[in-house]
Amino acid sequence: MYLFIFYGTYILIAIAVSVSVCRWMKKRGTGKALVAGGLSVVVLALFFPIPIHGGFTFLVEVMLSELRAERTRMEQAVKNERKEDFKARLAARFNGPLVFSVRKQITEQWSSITAADGTQGWHHAGSGLVWTDMLALEGTRTPPELDRAKAFCAALAPISSWALPTEAELSLFWKAGGYGFSPLGNYGTISMLEDIDLLIEMPVVRISRSGAYAVRCVALGPAAPATGYAQKDIPLREWNEYQVRKILPGFPDR
């Protein structure tokens, strides 16, 4: 009953205000008076109190809240679309698993391999990845740009089967003892750090003391994930250990 009285009173006040506005504007013309009266009804309707969650809110407040929520939904949709595009670019690093034959089984996890085109490398069964030895970048005495390093690996035969490794993939190579079979040497090198949340790719450079730079390319073995490995795939403890170890003297020895 009290709620009906409240709303009835508000409606009567709205009508009274609208009529008053019409009368006040009538001296300027009937058309202007009707328009002003109608606008006053619209404005008062926007501030019509609506019961919600045990309290009251106004229609204009509801409309503004919905507009903000819709803008947030649109921004999130755009962000999700950009994230999916970024993931697709990462997935496009590889054109499927590398075809290779095993030359020699080194350990239970490691074997030396020869790709179908004759490129030799190393296959690690645990991660499913295939690695080249360090491949020298000719004509550079300074850290290479990320795009050049990526293009170098992508052009390695079979084309589009090889890619510049991510930091996550290099951490797996180090953890599995890969440097024991394929040393880093005195080369400076570059890898890629991807951040899916920030949608950025960043080069990670190891400065060369000799002035020579090389890259180690990576490919997918039959059991490797189709997109390779990203930071999110590495346990935080192992990721932090790798990041600390690689800046200490004696790296990459375990």
N, C-alpha and C positions, 0 to 999 in steps of 0.2 A: 504494500500500500504506500509506504513512504517513498519507494522508488518511483511509482507512478506519479505521485504528487510532485516529486523532484523534476521528473521529465516534463510533466504537464506545465509546471511553472517555467521551465526553460523555454518550452515552445511558445508559451504566451509572451514571455519577454522578447523572444525572437520576432514574433509577429508585431508586437508593439514597436520595437526598434525599426522594423522594416516600414511600418506605416508612418512612423515619425520621419524617417528619411524621405519617403515619398512626398509627404506634405511639405517638408523643408525644400525639396528640389522641384516642387510643382511650379513655383514661380519662374523656373528656368525652362519649363516646357514639360508636357505630359510624358513624352518619350524618355527624356532624361530622368524624370522622376521614377518611371517604371524600371529603367535600367539600374538606377541607384538602389531602389528597393530590392530588386532581384540580387544584386551583388551583395547587399547586406545580409540577405538570407543565406547566400552561398558561404560567406565568411563565417557567419554564426554556426552554419552546419558543420564547417570544418572544425570548429571548437566544441562540437556536440560531445558531451562526456559519454564514454563507452565503458561499461563495467568489464574489467579484465583482471584476472588473478586476485580477486578480492578487493580491488581498488578501482580507480577510474583513470582513463586516459582519453586523449582527444583524437578525433579522426585525422587531423593534420599530423599528429605525432605518429599515428599508425602508418600514414602514407610515407612520411619521411623515413621511418624505420624500414619499411618495405623497399624503398628506393636504395637505402644504404645496403640492405641485405642483397638486393639484386646486383648492385655494383660489386659487392664482395664476391658474389657467385661468378660474375663475368670475369673479374680479375683472376679468380682461381682457375676458371676454365682456360683462360689464356695461358696461365702459368703451367697448367697440366699439359696443354698442347705443346708448349715450348719444351717441356721436360721430355715428352714422348719423342719429339723431333731430335732432341739431343741424344736420347738413348738409341734412336734409330741410326744416328751418325756413328755412334760407338759400335753398334752391331755391324755396321757396314764396313768395318775395318777388315773383315775377313770374308772371302768368297767361298766359305765352306772348308771342310777338313783338308789337310794336306795329304796327298798320296805319296807314300814313301815305303821303302823296304829297309829292314834292319840289317846293318852290316855286322854289328857285334853287340852282344849283350854285356854291358860293363858291370852292372850290379842288378839287383832285383828290380830297382826303379829306373835305372838309367841305361840307355842303349844309344850307340852311334847309328845314324840313319843316312840314307841317301834318298833325296826326293826324286820324283819321277823325271825331273829335268836335269838331274845330276847334282843339284845343290846338296852339300853335306851338312849335317847338323846333329843335334842331340834331342832325344825324346825322353821326357820324364813321365812315367806312367801315372804317378800320383796326381799330378795336376792335369795331365793330358796334353801339355804344351810341347811344342817343338821349337828348338832354338838354333840359331846360327852361332858361329864363333863371332868375335868382334870383326866387323867389316869396316875398313878404313874409308873415311870420307876424304876424297882427294880435293886438293885446291882450297883447303881452308886451314887457317892457323888460329881461328877464333871459334868460340862455341857456335855451332850451327843453329839456324832458326828452326823452330818446331816444324813448320810446313816442309822445309827441305828434308829434314830427317824422316818425316812421315812419307814423303814422296819417294825417298830412297828405298825404304823397305817395301812399299807398295809395288815398286817397279822390279823387285827381285823375282826371278822366275821360280815357280809359275806366278805370273802377274796376279796381284790382288789376293794371293794366298798368305803373304807375309805382311806384318804390320809393325810399327814402332811399339815397343812394349809399354804398358802402363807401369807406374810405380808398384802397383799391387802384383803384377806379373813378375817384376824383377824381385820383389820380396819373396815370392815363391821359389824363384830360381836360386836365390841366395840361401833360403832356409833348407832347400833340398840338397845343398852342396854342389850346385852347378858350376861354381867357379873353380872347383877342384878339377873338373874335366875340361873346362873352357875358360882359361884365365882372363882377367880384365886387362892385364898388361899395363903399359904406361899410357894408355889412351885416356883422353877425356871423352866423355860420352853424354848422351841426352836421352831422357825418357819423358813420359807424359803423365801428368797428374790430372785426373778428371774429377770434377765436383758436380755431381748430378743436381744437387740442391741449388747451387749457385749458377749452374749452367755454364761452366767455364772449363777450358782446357789450359793447362799451364805447363811450360817446359820445366823439367828438372835437370840441371846441368851439373856434371862433375868436371871441374876445370882440369885441363891437362897441364902437367908440369913440363912435358916435352914439347908441347905445341901441336901434337897430333890428336886428331879426333876420329872416333869411330862409333858405330852403332851396332847393337846386337838385335837382330830382328826376331820376331816370334810368329809362330803359326799354330794352328789348331791341329791336335791329333784327333783320332776317332772318338776319344772319350771326353774331350774338352768341351766346356760350355760354348754355345754358338757365338756368344758375345765376348768371350775371353773373361778376364777377371778385372774387377774394379775394387776400389778401396773398401766398399761396403762388404765385399766377400772375404775380407781378411779380419780375423779376430783383432780387437783393439790392442791387446797385449802384444801380439806378434807384430802388428803394424808399428807400434811405438818402439819395439826392440829393433826393428830393421832401421827405422829412421835415426835412432841413436847410434847404432853400430856403424852405419855407413859414413858417419862424419868423424869416427874415431881412427887413430892411427892403426894400421894393420888390416883395415878392411880390404878385401872381403873375407879374409880368413875368419873362421868361426871360433 
